[in-house]
Amino acid sequence: MGKVTRHVLDNGMTVLLKEVHHAPIVSWWVMYRVGSRNERTGITGASHWVEHMLFKGTEQFPPGYLDKAIDRLGGTWNAQTFIDYTAYYETLPAQHIDLALRVEADRMINARFDPAEVASQRTVIISERQGSENSPMFWLGEEVQAAAFRVHGYHHEIIGDMIDLETMTRDDLYSHYRAHYMPNNAIAIAVGAFDTDEMLAKIRSAYGAIPAGKSPNLFVRPEPPQNGERRVRVERPGSASFLQFAYRAPGTSHDDFFALEIIDSLLCGPGGMGGGGTDNKTSRLYKALVETELTAGVYGDATPTIDPFLYTITMTLREGRTHEEVEAVFNHEIERLRAGDVIEAEIQRAKQQARALFAYSSERVTSQAMWLAWAELFAGYQWFESYLDRLHAVSLADVLRVANEVLRPQNRVVGTFVPTKGEAEAAS
């Protein structure tokens, strides 16, 4: 497997290239350094809406053309908006990757934002938010995140606040696009079956003439320290009760993030780079909460982010169980870990699980390209390449130190979802 090479074009676009020749395919990603964290009140959801608009065609590639063309070539294309970025990608047979280069170069500068399409997508995105609102966890997660971040842009959901979705204008969206979509605010990645020199020449040809823009003044406000536990309670129609603990956690570039990955594996089962996907029945909270039939499930999430974010642990309560009794058991397990009740063998098992998940999550060229782009965004692409080494360097002492710093009651938001079933609530 080839090494990663990093290049910067004259217009400021960062390019990462990695040759992988096990299959004749290439994945091409363009990731912009803008996400929902950079949205001011009034335009929350703009990054996600702009992502939608970039699929509505340009003069060169009219609406619907690329869906058919890429499908005909046996490829895939898509996009994703996250709190820290907006990204677009195509994975195609290697001999057709020129199309992907042309597509992303074109819509970097030539997206139309037709007013009729903006209006159509307003309806689509509002419906998307309304669909999410059918989930109790959407409501709970939104309230917990808003309580954890009162100043920082992480406080709102990626899809945006409903009032902003109803009032944002075409000019708001187009201004967001023009302010952030430029080569010097982009990270481009190719992973797959190509020759590095030839691919770099193609990229220079496709993107080199696009002028650099004025470097965006990204909207970011640091979150002040939290001075005590915060609690939120959501009461809405639903069929189950939920309990969520969200601890303020270090950003991904911080060394302590890797100790937090081990802590998550100990408490909730292996996750990390693999995003879950394996059995968590050996984890402490599964044994304490699920096996005792207090909860139907438990899962943790330590999401990689640019700025300090949240380590969340979420539980679905079994019918007849109370939030108070589940919280009591949860607190006992957290304090047991913080008091030092953990052995080296548990740490080593967590590391072995992480190695397997890492291999699984990065075996496809599309996944490798995504992770390289993401790592370059928040810490430099070497973060991805050194992930296992840094994880395996975590010591028992590191785990205990980070557990005591992060898993403090004063450092968390506790969210409860209480289902209601009355006609009045269901009609609201």
N, C-alpha and C positions, 0 to 999 in steps of 0.2 A: 504494500500500500504506500502511495507516495506521500511526500511531506507537503506541508502547506507553504506556499510562497505568497508574500504580501507585496502589493504594488500600489502606488498612488499615482493616478493620472494627473496630467497638468492642470485639469480643471478641479482637482481635489477629490475625485471619487476614489474611495478605497476599494481595492480588488483583492480577493483571496482566491487562490487556485489550488486545487488538490486533485491529482490524478488518481483514479481508482479504476482499474481495468478488468474487474471481474465480470462485468456485463457491459454491452455496448450502449450505454445510456449516459446522459448527462443531466444534472439538475442545476438550474440557473435561478438564483435568488437575487432580488434587489430589496434591501431593507433600508427604510428611512428612519432617521433618528427623531421620530415624533410619535407619540402615543397619547393615550388619554390623560396621562400625568401632566401633559403640557397644555391642557385646555383650561381656559379661564371660565369662570361662571358666565353663562350666557351662550357658550358654544360647546358645552359638554356633549360628547358624542360626535364631534366634527371629524375626528380622525377615522372613525368607523364609517361615517357617511361618505367621506371622500373615497375610501376604499371601494365602496359600492359604485361610486360614479366612474371610477377608472375602468369598470367593466362595461361601460355604456358606449364604447366606441370612439374612434378618432376618424379623421378624414382618410387616413391610410388603411385603417382596419375598422370598417363599419360594424355597427352592433350585430352580434350573432355570428360574424364571420369566423372569429377565432375559436369559438366553441366547436364548430364543425371542422375547421382546419386541424386543430390540435387532436381532436378525437380521431380524425382520419389518419393521422400519422402515428396513432397508438400512444399518444402522450397524455399528460394531465397538466392542469394549471389551476391555480387557486390563489388565495391571499388570506392574510390574517392580521387583525388589529389587536394589539396588546397594550397594556398600560405604558410600556416603554418604547414601542416601535409600531410601525406599519410595514408589512412585508408582502411581496408578490413573488410567485415562482412558477416555473414551468419545468417539468421533467419529461424529456423527449429522447427518442433514439438519437445516438450521437451525431449521425449524419444530418439531422434536422435542427440542431441546436441554434443555428443562425436565426431561425424564426423567433426563438425566445429572446435573443439579444435585440432583434429589431423591435419586438413588441414592447419591451420595457423601456428601450430608449425613446420610442415614440410616445408612450403615454407618460413618460417623465415630464414632457413639456407640452403635449398636444391634446390632453383630455378636454372634452367639449363643455361639460357642465350645462347642457341644454336645459333651459328652465322647465320644460315639460318633463324631462327625465328627473330633475331634482324633485319636482312635485310628486312624481310617481314613487320615487325612492323614499320620500317622507312617509308615504302611506305604508310602504313595505317595512321600514325600520320601526315605525310606531307599532305596527302589528307584531314585529319581532320582540319588541319590549313587552307588549301585552302578553305575548305567548310565554315569555320568561316569568311574568308576574303570576302565572298559574302555578309556579313552583314555590313552595314555602321557603326553600333554601335560597332563592333569589332575594326574597324580602329580608330574610335573616342576614344574609351576606351583605346586602346593601346597608342595612342599619349598623352592623358591626363595623364595616369598613369606614362608614361615615363617622362613627364614634371614635375610631382609632386615629383618623386623620381629619383634624379640624381645619388645617391650614394647607397642607401639601395636596397636590393634585391627585394623589392616590385616593382621595376621599370619595370620588364618584365612580360609578360603574362605567365600563368601557362603552356600553351602548348609549350612555348619556342620560340626563334627567329628562323626564317627559316634557316639562315646560320648554326646555331648549329644543327638543325635537319638533315641537309645535311651532316655534317662533324663529328658528334659524332661517336665514335667507340664502338664496343662491350666491350672493356676493360674499356672505360669511364663509361659505364653503370654498368658493373659488379663491378667496384671499388666503385661507388656510393652506390650500394646495400650492399656490404660488409662493408662499412664504417658506415652505418646507420641502417641496419636491424639486431638488436640484442635485447635481452630481456631488457637490462638496458636502451634502448632508446625507449621502447614501453610502451604503456598504454593499458591494456586489460580490457574489460568490458563485463559483462553478466547481462542482465535484462530479467526477465521472471519467469516462473514457475519452481523453483528448491529450494532445501534446501541449504542454504549458506555453511554449513560445508561440505556437500557432493560435491558441486560444487568446492569449494576451493581445496578439495582433488584431484579431477579430474584435475584441472588446474596444481597443483603441479606435478602430475604424467606426464602430457603431456609436460610441459615446464621447470620443475625444473632441468632437466639434461642438458638443453641448456646452454653452458657457456656464461658468460658475456663477452662482447667485450671491447675493448678500447673505453672509452667514446668519442663520436664524438666531434671534434672541429668544431661546427656548424659555417658555414660562415655567419656572420651577420655584417653589417656595419651601424652605426647609420646615419640617414639623418640629415644634418645640417639644421638650421632654414631657413625658406623661408622669403625673405626680400622684397616681393612685389608681386603683382598679376602677374601671368603668363598666356599667351594666346597661343593656338594652333588652327590651321585651317586645316581641311582636305578637299580636293577636289577630289572626286572620283565618278564613276557612281553610281547612286542611284535615287530613286523615291521620296525621302522626305528629308527635312532639319531637323537637330537635333541641340540641344543646351544642353551642359552639364556643370554644375558647380561642382567642386570637392574641398572641403574644407579639409585642414589638420585637423585630428580629433584625440582625445585621444584613446589609446589602451583600450581594453575591461576591463582590471583589474582596470582601473582608475574610481573613483566614478563619474566623469563627463560623462562617457559613458551613464549612465542611464538618465541624463538630456537630452542628445542628442537624445535618443530614444523618449522622450516626444516631443522634438522640431520637429523631423521627423514626428511624428503623427500629430502635429499641422499644419505643412506645406504641407505634402504630403499624409496624411492618415495613418491609422494603418499599421505597418509593424513589425519590431522587430522580436521577436522569431517566430512569425507566418509566416514570410516571405511574407507579403502582404496578399492576399487572401480575403480581405473584401473591401467593397465599400469605396472609398476615396472622395466621392462627398461633404462631409462636410469640407474637408480640405481647407486651405486658398489659396493654389496655384491652386487647382482645380477650385475654384470659380473665381479667378483672371485671369486664363489663359485658362481653358477649356470652362467654361461657356460663356466667352466672345469670343470664337472661335479664339483665338490666337494660341492655340495649340490643338492637337488631344488627348494628354495625358501628364501626369506628374507623375513621381514616384521618391521616395527617397530611399536611401540605406545606412544604418549605419551598416556595416558588422563587426561582432566580430573578432578581430585579436589580436595577441600577442603584436606587436609593434604598435605605432601610425600609423593609416592608413588614410582613406578618408571617408568623408560623401559626397555622390554624389546625385545630383538632376538632372534628365534628362528629356528633353521635346522634343516631336515630333511636329514640326511646321505644322500648316495648310497651304495648298497651297496658295500662294500669300502673306503670312506673312513674315516679315523680322526678322532676328536675333536681330537687334537693337531694334525693338519695343517690342519684347518679353522680352529681357533683361531689358529694362526700367521698365516694369511692375514687373518683378521678383525682381529687386533691390528695388523697392518701398515696396514690401511685406516684404522683408528681413529687411529693415531699420525700418519698422513699428514694427516688432517684437523686434528688438534690442532696439528701443526707449521705450519699455515697454507697448505697446498696446496689452495686453493679460490679461485675467481675470482668476480667480481661477476655474470657472466652465469649461473652456476649458481644463485646466490641469486635472481636475477630469475625464472628458470625455475620454481623452487620456489614462488615467490609466485604466478605465473600459474596453476600447477596447483592451488594452494590456493583461488584465487578460483573456479575452475570447480567444484571439489569442494564448496565452501561453497554455491554456488548450487544445486547438485544436492541436497545434503543438507537444505536448508531450503526447498525449493519447496512442500512439502505443509504444510497447516495443522497436522497432527499432529506433524510434525517440528519446526516452529517452536515450538509450544507446549511440547514436551519440552525443547528447547534453552533457551527463555526460563526455564522452571522451574529447570532445572539451573544456569543461569548465576546466577539470583537466589539460589540456595542457596549457592553457593561464592564469589560475588564481586559480586553485583548484576546485574540483567538487562542493564545497559548493556554488560557483558562480551560478550554475544552481538551486540549491535548494533554494537559497535566492533571486533569480531574482525578484520575485514579491514584496517581502518586500523592497528591495532596490529601485525598481521602484516607489513604493508607498511612499517612504520616500523623493522623489524629491519634492522640494518646488517651488513655483512661483519664489522666489528669485534665486534659483539654475538655473532655466530655463533662466532667464534674464541674469545672469552672464555668463553662458556657451554660450548663443546666441551671446553675445558681444565679447567673446573670440574667438569663432570658426568661426562665420559667418562674419568675417571681409573681405573686398575685398583684403587686403594684404595677406590673408591666403588661397587664392584659385587659382585654375587653371580654366580658362574658355575655353571650347572647342566648336568649331563650325564645323558642317559637312555641306558642300555645295555640292549638287548633280550636277554632270556633265552628259551630254548625248551625247557628240560628239563621233564620231567613233574612233578618236585617243585615247581618254581616255578609251573607252570601250575595246580597243585592248591592253591596257597596263596591 
